[in-house]
Amino acid sequence: MSTHVSIKKLLILLAATLMMLPAISASDNHSFDTNICLPQEKVYLHFDNTSYYHGDKIWFKAYVVLAPTHGMTPLSQTLYVELLNPGGKVIEKKTLRITNGQCHGDFTLSQLRFYSGYYEVRAYTKYMLTSVTT
């Protein structure tokens, strides 16, 4: 009877080990790409001009699409758009509602402490900020 109990314990231990094997191998393998299952979004910004001066408005339209198909995204509802000065500091931020994968907005350059240089406009969704660390 002790042999029967030992075999039963061995089978339970073997089953538990096999169930844990995928979790152990996924956490130990640093080259494992966990983003494969997550859909990726892209934001395309369309501006009304190529350069702007003090007092101008930077008008833009945003298209938020799914990366593999380039179809309008149903995932995100909010787009964050930031205007950065040449030093990389965020000087103005807009929060826009995405409808059918599109939204639009503007930045007014007259209300900013403005100096010449190359400014950057950055746009993203919260979904784009999520990342899985391995």
Secondary structure, DSSP 8 states (H G I E B T S, - for coil): -HHHHHHHHHHHHHHHHHHHHHHHHHHH-TT--GGGGS--EEEEEEES-S---TT-EEEEEEEEEETTT--B-SS--EEEEEEE-TTS-EEEEEEEE-BTTEEEEEEEGGGS----S--EEEEE-HHHH-----
